Amino acid sequence: YGQPGALEDLPTEALREQFETNLFGWHHLIRQILPPMLAAGEGRIVQNSSVLGLVAMKYRGAYNASKFALEGYTDTLRLELAGSGVHISLIEPGPIDTRFRANAREAFLRHIDPSASRHQDAYAQTLARLEREGGARGFTLPSEACIPPLVHALTSKRPRHRYPVTFPTKLFTVLRRLLPSRWLDKLLIKSA
């Protein structure tokens, strides 16, 4: 899930919950599975990131921060595992047809009081987006779109470090490298 809400409105507990889900849970699991992999001299770890681990979007600060952290964590772990026979990759989806929006709506309603915020209008749009049926502007893919990159990461002799899955992820991977930060910010500020 992704915890929606302006950072100024998020209780610290909401941020902790997001990091428990998107970072600390991965860390706990890796600490359990890594010793046998290292002993065997081989293994694969594939983590699920997001387009929002590459670029940030407003009102998604908790999710952005957790996925940026996961990206850095994974890069560090990959460097530390170099030469061990254990490979680590990131799947970087964008909009995928899952319960993500429904779960985000539940988290929003649990942690955010729109009536007490200067972001009331934006929150009305957020709720409308989270309640809308169908995908995000025609870019949403079925969950099966993640299977080919996952299989490649698990079976290739040379798995990639990152597997962008959806068009928005592929686009923002390029734009992040090409555009000055101010231009990218202008583009992201306009997006919903």
C-alpha positions in Angstrom: 0.0 0.0 0.0 1.0 3.6 -0.2 0.1 6.0 2.6 -1.4 9.1 1.0 -1.2 12.5 2.5 0.9 15.6 2.8 3.9 15.0 4.9 2.9 17.8 7.3 -0.4 16.0 8.0 1.0 12.5 8.5 1.4 11.3 12.0 4.8 9.7 12.7 3.0 6.4 13.3 1.8 6.4 9.7 5.3 6.9 8.4 6.5 4.1 10.7 3.9 1.7 9.3 4.9 2.6 5.7 8.5 1.9 6.5 7.7 -1.3 8.3 5.9 -2.5 5.2 8.2 -1.3 2.5 11.7 -1.4 4.1 12.0 -3.1 7.5 10.0 -6.1 6.4 12.4 -6.6 3.6 15.4 -6.2 5.9 14.0 -8.7 8.4 13.4 -11.3 5.6 16.8 -10.8 4.0 18.5 -11.3 7.4 16.7 -14.7 7.6 17.5 -15.9 4.0 20.9 -14.5 3.4 23.0 -16.8 5.6 22.0 -20.0 3.8 22.5 -18.3 0.5 26.0 -17.1 1.4 26.8 -20.6 2.7 25.7 -22.1 -0.6 27.5 -19.5 -2.6 24.5 -18.6 -4.6 21.0 -17.1 -4.4 18.6 -14.5 -5.8 16.8 -11.7 -4.0 14.2 -9.8 -5.9 12.6 -6.8 -4.2 9.6 -4.8 -5.3 10.1 -1.1 -5.6 8.1 1.5 -7.6 8.3 4.3 -10.1 8.0 6.4 -6.9 11.4 5.0 -5.8 12.8 6.9 -8.7 10.8 10.2 -8.7 8.6 11.7 -6.0 5.0 12.8 -6.3 3.2 15.1 -4.0 0.9 13.7 -1.3 2.8 10.4 -1.5 5.7 11.4 0.8 5.6 8.3 3.1 5.5 5.9 0.1 8.1 7.9 -1.8 10.5 7.9 1.1 10.1 4.2 1.8 10.7 3.3 -1.8 13.7 5.7 -2.2 15.0 4.0 1.0 14.5 0.5 -0.5 16.3 1.6 -3.7 19.3 2.7 -1.6 19.2 -0.3 0.6 19.1 -2.6 -2.4 22.0 -0.8 -4.1 24.1 -1.0 -0.9 23.3 -4.7 -0.5 24.2 -5.4 -4.1 27.6 -3.8 -3.5 28.1 -5.8 -0.3 27.2 -9.1 -2.0 29.5 -8.6 -5.0 31.4 -11.8 -5.6 29.3 -13.8 -3.2 27.1 -15.6 -5.8 24.0 -13.9 -4.4 22.3 -11.5 -6.9 19.9 -8.8 -5.9 17.4 -7.1 -8.3 14.6 -4.6 -8.1 11.3 -4.9 -9.9 10.1 -1.3 -10.5 6.5 -1.3 -11.5 4.3 1.8 -12.0 0.6 1.4 -12.0 -0.4 -2.3 -11.7 -3.9 -3.6 -11.2 -3.9 -4.7 -7.6 -5.6 -3.6 -4.3 -3.0 -0.9 -4.0 -5.5 2.0 -4.3 -8.1 0.4 -2.0 -5.4 -0.2 0.6 -4.2 3.4 0.2 -7.7 4.7 0.7 -8.0 2.7 3.9 -4.7 4.1 5.2 -5.7 7.6 4.2 -8.9 7.4 6.1 -7.2 6.0 9.1 -4.4 8.6 9.4 -5.5 11.8 7.7 -8.2 14.3 8.7 -8.9 16.3 5.6 -11.1 18.8 7.4 -8.1 19.9 9.5 -5.7 20.4 6.6 -4.8 23.2 4.3 -4.8 20.5 1.6 -8.6 19.8 1.7 -9.1 20.3 -2.1 -6.2 18.1 -3.0 -7.5 15.4 -0.6 -10.9 15.5 -2.2 -9.1 14.8 -5.5 -7.0 12.1 -3.8 -10.1 10.3 -2.5 -11.8 10.6 -5.9 -8.7 9.0 -7.6 -8.5 6.2 -5.0 -12.2 5.4 -5.4 -12.3 5.5 -9.2 -12.6 2.2 -11.0 -10.1 1.2 -13.6 -6.5 2.0 -14.1 -4.4 5.1 -14.0 -4.9 7.0 -17.2 -4.6 3.9 -19.4 -1.1 3.0 -18.1 -2.2 0.4 -15.6 -1.0 -3.1 -16.4 -2.2 -6.4 -15.0 -0.2 -8.0 -12.3 1.1 -10.6 -14.8 3.2 -7.9 -16.3 5.7 -8.4 -13.5 6.2 -12.1 -14.2 8.6 -11.9 -17.2 11.1 -9.6 -15.3 10.8 -11.7 -12.2 11.5 -14.9 -14.1 14.5 -13.2 -15.8 15.8 -11.9 -12.4 15.5 -15.5 -11.0 17.0 -17.4 -13.9 19.4 -15.2 -15.8 23.1 -15.8 -15.5 23.4 -12.0 -15.3 20.2 -10.6 -13.8 19.7 -6.9 -14.2 19.9 -4.6 -11.2 16.6 -3.0 -12.1 13.5 -4.0 -14.1 11.2 -1.2 -15.0 7.8 -2.7 -15.8 5.3 0.0 -16.9 5.6 2.9 -19.4 5.6 5.6 -16.6 8.5 3.8 -14.9 10.5 3.5 -18.1 9.7 7.2 -19.0 10.7 8.6 -15.6 13.9 6.5 -15.5 15.0 8.4 -18.7 13.5 11.8 -17.7 15.2 11.7 -14.2 18.6 11.4 -16.0 18.0 13.9 -18.7 16.0 16.7 -17.2 17.3 19.3 -14.8 15.6 18.9 -11.4 13.6 22.1 -11.8 12.1 20.9 -15.0 11.3 17.5 -13.6 9.7 19.1 -10.6 7.4 21.2 -12.8 6.3 18.0 -14.6 5.7 16.1 -11.3 3.9 19.0 -9.7 1.3 18.9 -12.5 0.8 15.1 -12.1 -1.9 13.7 -9.8 
